[in-house]
Amino acid sequence: MAELRDANPTLPPAEPAMQAFRKTPGDRMFDLAVYGGLGYIANAVFSIALERYAVHLPGTKIHQFGQWSERQFAGMMKLIMKDPQEIDYWAKKNNQIFFLGSGGWALLVPMKWLEDHKLPIIRQLDDMLGTTPQTSKRCAHRSLPMRTAPNKACSAC
């Protein structure tokens, strides 16, 4: 890359990787709220609540579904195990694991929406905190919507 920079003087000078991208406070706040809060804490709480609701609370539709799935797991276990007590034990454990893993699937939709709207949310957070990053004049068009950006590729960026 150094030879290309020497051969083409229009390329900008090389910057260290740490200076090329710095996370703003809004970016850090978004990561903490979305990945730490929703992706980890809410996922754990929702998964445990779903498992408790489906396995331990009789009389609800999700409990009926839990009993049905337990019977399905028991039917599969009969193919590989002979002891009925062992089959019942592993059918219940597989059912619990199934419902514990379902919380993450339920949170995919809000996580996807937040990922799709990450940049506007980060900009709003930075504006609220007063930490909007300064952009250089040569790269200011990057923050503009695509329809107002220049048609030619920026050789300076």
BAFI-3210 file (N, C-alpha, C; in Angstrom, 3 decimals, decimal comma, padded with zeros to 6 digits):
// residues 157
n [1|2|3|4|5|6|7|8|9|10|11|12|13|14|15|16|17|18|19|20|21|22|23|24|25|26|27|28|29|30|31|32|33|34|35|36|37|38|39|40|41|42|43|44|45|46|47|48|49|50|51|52|53|54|55|56|57|58|59|60|61|62|63|64|65|66|67|68|69|70|71|72|73|74|75|76|77|78|79|80|81|82|83|84|85|86|87|88|89|90|91|92|93|94|95|96|97|98|99|100|101|102|103|104|105|106|107|108|109|110|111|112|113|114|115|116|117|118|119|120|121|122|123|124|125|126|127|128|129|130|131|132|133|134|135|136|137|138|139|140|141|142|143|144|145|146|147|148|149|150|151|152|153|154|155|156|157]
n.u [000,825|002,025|003,660|001,738|000,749|002,986|003,246|000,890|000,072|-002,361|-003,755|-004,897|-002,879|-001,637|-003,473|-003,329|-004,951|-006,510|-007,137|-008,713|-011,320|-013,338|-015,259|-018,153|-019,654|-022,439|-022,520|-021,333|-023,267|-025,507|-024,585|-024,314|-026,974|-028,467|-027,057|-026,077|-028,245|-030,808|-030,033|-028,731|-029,603|-032,475|-033,032|-032,256|-034,043|-036,546|-036,363|-036,156|-038,579|-040,393|-039,807|-040,519|-043,218|-044,211|-043,540|-044,148|-046,604|-049,727|-052,709|-052,651|-052,390|-049,807|-048,624|-049,988|-048,936|-046,313|-046,570|-047,302|-044,987|-043,202|-044,171|-043,573|-040,772|-040,357|-041,291|-039,327|-037,128|-037,684|-036,778|-034,074|-033,562|-034,279|-035,205|-038,017|-038,095|-035,764|-036,299|-038,475|-037,149|-035,183|-036,837|-038,223|-036,031|-035,101|-037,308|-037,282|-034,840|-035,497|-037,497|-036,018|-034,217|-035,874|-036,351|-034,409|-035,033|-037,468|-036,713|-035,472|-036,741|-037,094|-034,339|-033,315|-034,670|-033,597|-030,898|-031,130|-031,771|-029,607|-027,616|-029,143|-030,196|-027,889|-026,876|-028,881|-028,549|-025,936|-026,380|-028,095|-026,355|-024,477|-022,156|-021,504|-019,642|-016,937|-016,727|-014,492|-014,079|-013,580|-014,761|-017,379|-019,641|-020,327|-022,065|-024,388|-027,628|-027,989|-029,055|-028,286|-025,602|-022,408|-022,025|-019,670|-017,013|-015,352|-012,125|-010,506|-011,300]
n.v [-001,194|001,152|001,661|002,277|004,684|006,287|006,285|007,507|010,596|011,741|010,280|010,197|010,782|007,956|006,690|005,699|002,680|002,978|005,679|005,916|005,071|005,979|005,273|006,991|008,601|008,220|005,987|004,063|004,055|003,110|000,517|-000,600|-000,475|-001,905|-004,345|-005,217|-004,726|-005,410|-007,593|-009,316|-009,178|-008,811|-010,947|-013,142|-012,875|-013,018|-015,571|-017,284|-016,691|-017,541|-020,281|-021,063|-020,399|-022,064|-024,644|-024,969|-023,793|-024,814|-025,132|-023,124|-022,022|-022,074|-023,833|-026,156|-026,453|-026,895|-029,373|-030,930|-030,726|-031,970|-034,586|-035,154|-035,039|-037,205|-039,281|-039,289|-039,954|-042,581|-044,012|-044,250|-044,888|-047,160|-047,290|-046,210|-044,204|-042,799|-041,836|-040,106|-038,253|-037,091|-036,109|-034,072|-032,418|-031,748|-030,348|-028,146|-026,965|-026,352|-024,336|-022,472|-021,628|-020,311|-017,630|-015,942|-016,118|-014,801|-012,202|-011,395|-009,747|-007,056|-006,564|-006,631|-004,449|-002,348|-002,567|-001,930|000,755|001,944|004,015|006,534|006,521|006,600|009,068|010,760|010,224|011,187|013,880|014,571|014,228|016,068|015,460|015,302|014,042|015,723|016,351|016,256|018,727|017,645|015,148|015,561|015,035|012,410|012,241|013,175|012,550|009,938|010,833|013,457|013,348|013,697|012,627|011,562|009,475|010,182|011,119|011,958|010,774]
n.w [000,000|000,641|-001,553|-003,492|-002,488|-002,748|-005,507|-006,341|-005,704|-005,000|-003,161|000,223|003,197|005,027|007,783|011,213|012,339|014,654|014,688|012,502|012,986|015,568|018,371|019,252|022,143|021,899|020,247|021,898|023,930|022,537|021,850|024,420|025,364|023,398|022,717|025,212|026,986|025,657|024,037|025,823|028,661|028,514|026,818|028,429|030,622|029,308|028,145|030,394|031,677|029,709|029,612|032,235|032,232|030,208|031,025|033,744|034,500|034,616|032,584|030,686|027,259|026,222|027,969|027,304|024,753|025,536|026,846|024,655|023,067|024,765|024,714|022,053|022,097|023,843|022,248|020,255|021,816|022,516|020,413|020,766|023,416|026,134|028,790|030,590|032,613|032,176|029,637|030,160|031,828|030,098|028,091|029,432|030,053|027,473|026,574|028,314|027,515|024,888|025,220|026,679|024,767|023,042|023,618|022,495|019,781|019,732|020,187|017,905|015,977|017,146|017,546|014,944|013,823|015,324|014,564|011,846|012,034|013,221|012,754|012,573|015,188|016,753|015,956|017,003|019,740|020,090|019,491|021,614|023,753|023,133|021,768|019,055|016,420|014,781|011,359|008,619|006,009|003,528|003,633|004,237|002,751|003,255|005,390|004,364|002,862|000,388|-002,066|-002,312|-002,339|-004,013|-007,428|-008,462|-007,327|-004,316|-004,364|-002,374|-000,084]
ca.u [000,000|002,918|004,099|000,630|000,685|004,111|003,009|-000,278|000,088|-003,696|-004,292|-004,628|-001,830|-002,112|-003,809|-003,366|-006,290|-007,268|-007,621|-009,662|-012,682|-013,466|-016,654|-018,646|-020,448|-023,731|-022,276|-021,135|-024,546|-026,328|-024,085|-024,639|-028,421|-029,010|-026,411|-026,019|-029,561|-031,809|-029,469|-028,314|-030,469|-033,868|-033,071|-032,227|-035,294|-037,644|-036,212|-036,494|-040,024|-041,082|-039,634|-041,321|-044,628|-044,593|-043,316|-044,596|-047,911|-050,762|-053,963|-052,468|-052,163|-048,378|-048,352|-050,468|-047,918|-045,165|-046,852|-047,256|-043,593|-042,578|-044,570|-042,823|-039,404|-040,397|-041,411|-038,015|-036,214|-037,982|-036,016|-032,681|-033,471|-035,242|-035,717|-039,055|-037,739|-034,734|-036,985|-039,213|-036,186|-034,583|-037,894|-038,434|-034,844|-035,111|-038,386|-036,780|-033,821|-036,210|-038,134|-034,975|-033,636|-036,869|-036,343|-033,574|-035,761|-038,521|-036,113|-034,822|-037,409|-036,648|-032,895|-033,131|-035,129|-032,601|-029,712|-031,427|-031,858|-028,508|-026,977|-029,961|-030,308|-026,605|-026,802|-029,754|-027,904|-024,809|-026,932|-028,583|-025,213|-023,607|-020,866|-021,535|-018,266|-016,653|-016,310|-013,680|-014,815|-013,417|-015,600|-018,671|-020,738|-020,684|-023,182|-025,576|-028,364|-027,382|-029,537|-027,604|-024,163|-021,885|-022,086|-018,330|-016,404|-014,444|-010,770|-009,816|-011,758]
ca.v [000,000|002,312|001,959|002,940|006,062|007,007|006,431|008,333|011,609|012,232|009,517|010,854|010,095|006,808|006,960|004,464|002,072|003,498|007,012|005,853|004,946|006,109|005,190|008,164|008,208|007,706|004,643|003,212|003,945|002,225|-000,844|-001,057|-000,662|-002,914|-005,652|-005,604|-004,711|-006,207|-008,850|-010,227|-009,198|-009,071|-012,300|-014,082|-012,757|-013,522|-017,017|-017,953|-016,538|-018,406|-021,667|-021,260|-020,300|-023,205|-025,937|-025,070|-023,180|-025,560|-024,474|-022,095|-022,579|-022,356|-025,049|-027,248|-026,641|-027,498|-030,795|-031,564|-030,852|-032,986|-035,898|-035,350|-035,386|-038,562|-040,191|-039,403|-040,620|-044,015|-044,638|-044,485|-045,305|-048,208|-047,072|-045,172|-043,086|-042,021|-041,155|-038,975|-037,254|-036,371|-035,378|-032,823|-031,568|-031,220|-029,361|-026,937|-026,366|-025,788|-023,073|-021,509|-021,100|-019,588|-016,199|-015,256|-016,033|-013,796|-010,866|-011,095|-008,652|-005,741|-006,403|-006,318|-003,080|-001,446|-002,613|-001,194|002,182|002,214|005,318|007,653|006,488|007,063|010,528|011,407|010,118|012,124|015,239|014,785|014,327|017,157|014,886|015,007|014,069|016,697|015,738|017,163|019,250|016,784|013,962|015,976|014,465|011,081|012,331|013,614|011,448|009,516|011,555|014,740|013,121|013,863|011,435|011,000|008,978|011,153|010,578|012,387|010,006]
ca.w [000,000|000,698|-002,927|-004,177|-002,008|-003,330|-006,939|-006,570|-004,652|-004,651|-002,048|001,509|003,954|005,795|009,180|012,009|012,400|015,786|014,374|011,392|013,507|017,017|018,795|019,950|023,312|021,444|019,742|023,077|024,624|021,719|022,015|025,765|025,500|022,489|022,836|026,613|027,610|024,945|023,557|026,884|029,849|028,127|026,280|029,554|031,378|028,477|027,980|031,652|031,893|028,751|030,044|033,446|031,844|029,377|031,656|035,132|034,771|033,893|032,240|029,659|025,922|026,032|028,741|026,466|023,712|026,202|027,044|023,338|022,638|025,623|024,161|020,818|022,495|024,392|021,107|019,617|022,747|022,522|019,342|021,152|024,826|026,508|030,138|030,573|033,498|031,474|028,537|030,739|032,306|028,972|027,380|030,181|029,891|026,100|026,514|028,975|026,646|023,746|025,594|027,062|023,538|022,246|023,920|021,507|018,516|019,870|020,194|016,620|015,268|017,628|017,334|013,519|013,604|015,908|013,706|010,612|012,343|014,152|012,537|013,050|016,649|017,296|015,727|017,993|021,044|020,104|019,571|022,972|024,654|022,694|021,365|017,631|015,924|013,731|010,099|007,826|004,853|002,351|003,783|004,791|001,967|003,760|006,320|003,636|002,232|-000,876|-003,234|-002,417|-002,389|-005,356|-008,254|-008,623|-006,100|-003,701|-004,364|-001,177|001,086]
c.u [000,857|003,399|003,000|000,531|001,816|003,876|001,853|-000,371|-001,301|-004,328|-003,981|-003,529|-002,435|-002,362|-003,728|-004,800|-007,125|-007,820|-008,670|-011,102|-012,642|-014,941|-017,011|-019,378|-021,832|-023,623|-022,091|-022,444|-025,484|-025,899|-024,461|-026,133|-028,925|-028,382|-026,346|-027,391|-030,544|-031,250|-029,095|-029,347|-031,914|-034,023|-033,102|-033,543|-036,465|-037,569|-036,605|-037,992|-040,816|-040,981|-040,487|-042,815|-045,071|-044,494|-044,025|-045,956|-049,001|-051,978|-053,832|-052,190|-050,691|-047,974|-048,833|-049,486|-046,671|-045,356|-046,792|-045,812|-042,848|-042,918|-043,804|-041,370|-039,353|-040,505|-040,093|-037,030|-036,445|-037,199|-034,598|-032,511|-034,558|-035,901|-036,760|-038,745|-036,702|-035,349|-037,745|-038,273|-035,640|-035,614|-038,173|-037,251|-034,790|-036,183|-037,940|-035,754|-034,472|-036,819|-037,120|-034,332|-034,596|-036,868|-035,534|-034,269|-036,835|-037,971|-035,403|-035,436|-037,009|-035,154|-032,621|-033,552|-034,106|-031,315|-029,937|-031,444|-030,735|-027,933|-027,856|-030,104|-029,024|-026,461|-027,671|-029,145|-026,728|-025,287|-027,435|-027,430|-024,282|-022,231|-020,844|-020,112|-018,107|-016,193|-015,491|-014,456|-014,714|-014,304|-016,987|-019,838|-021,148|-021,876|-024,462|-026,340|-027,792|-027,844|-028,865|-026,092|-023,667|-021,884|-020,729|-017,815|-015,391|-013,051|-010,016|-010,203|-011,378]
c.v [001,241|002,682|002,663|004,400|006,898|007,274|007,387|009,378|012,122|011,449|010,236|010,120|008,973|007,207|005,651|003,969|002,643|004,892|006,993|005,769|005,017|006,042|006,440|007,706|007,680|006,286|003,663|002,998|003,008|000,768|-001,409|-001,358|-001,818|-004,281|-006,129|-005,724|-005,641|-007,572|-009,824|-010,303|-009,524|-010,483|-013,317|-014,056|-013,355|-015,041|-017,768|-017,856|-017,444|-019,865|-021,962|-021,281|-021,551|-024,525|-026,061|-024,453|-023,897|-024,699|-023,387|-022,767|-022,914|-023,594|-026,275|-027,528|-027,291|-028,980|-031,550|-031,760|-031,868|-034,386|-036,185|-035,728|-036,812|-039,587|-040,370|-040,161|-042,129|-044,748|-044,979|-044,963|-046,328|-047,933|-045,951|-043,977|-042,183|-041,245|-039,940|-037,862|-036,427|-035,627|-034,055|-031,876|-030,961|-030,162|-028,053|-026,224|-025,705|-024,426|-022,029|-020,875|-020,272|-018,091|-015,396|-015,093|-014,953|-012,377|-010,517|-009,887|-007,283|-005,510|-006,024|-004,879|-002,089|-001,427|-001,823|000,315|002,638|003,619|006,495|007,686|007,006|008,563|011,274|011,356|011,088|013,570|015,547|014,979|015,479|016,675|014,508|015,094|015,098|015,948|016,753|017,605|018,317|015,539|014,305|015,360|013,081|011,129|012,812|012,410|011,156|010,335|012,915|014,584|013,312|012,536|010,776|010,508|009,993|010,547|010,963|011,545|008,572]
c.w [000,000|-000,700|-003,708|-003,755|-002,593|-004,821|-007,234|-005,450|-004,264|-003,504|-000,736|002,264|004,803|007,241|009,953|012,146|013,547|015,498|013,275|011,897|015,024|017,360|019,576|021,213|022,942|020,928|020,899|023,830|023,860|021,915|023,382|025,906|024,649|022,732|024,288|027,233|026,941|024,561|024,655|028,017|029,489|027,557|027,413|030,327|030,592|028,322|029,242|031,928|030,952|029,164|031,270|033,118|031,091|030,116|032,998|035,434|033,978|033,582|031,186|028,316|025,698|026,846|027,966|025,331|024,302|026,444|025,722|022,895|023,498|025,135|022,872|021,125|023,041|023,267|020,381|020,498|022,781|021,447|019,777|022,592|025,132|027,854|030,138|031,474|032,839|030,313|029,058|031,191|031,141|028,133|028,081|030,006|028,479|025,928|027,162|028,106|025,438|024,081|026,055|025,831|022,703|022,496|022,918|020,166|018,582|019,819|018,884|015,918|015,824|017,442|015,874|013,235|014,150|015,079|012,418|010,836|013,276|013,976|012,940|014,574|017,288|017,107|016,736|019,389|021,154|020,186|020,976|023,958|024,308|022,275|019,895|017,082|014,814|012,496|009,323|006,596|003,664|002,426|004,309|004,032|002,458|004,703|005,648|003,103|000,850|-002,067|-003,384|-002,455|-003,806|-006,116|-008,399|-007,267|-005,586|-003,647|-003,103|000,038|000,975]
res [m|a|e|l|r|d|a|n|p|t|l|p|p|a|e|p|a|m|q|a|f|r|k|t|p|g|d|r|m|f|d|l|a|v|y|g|g|l|g|y|i|a|n|a|v|f|s|i|a|l|e|r|y|a|v|h|l|p|g|t|k|i|h|q|f|g|q|w|s|e|r|q|f|a|g|m|m|k|l|i|m|k|d|p|q|e|i|d|y|w|a|k|k|n|n|q|i|f|f|l|g|s|g|g|w|a|l|l|v|p|m|k|w|l|e|d|h|k|l|p|i|i|r|q|l|d|d|m|l|g|t|t|p|q|t|s|k|r|c|a|h|r|s|l|p|m|r|t|a|p|n|k|a|c|s|a|c]
***
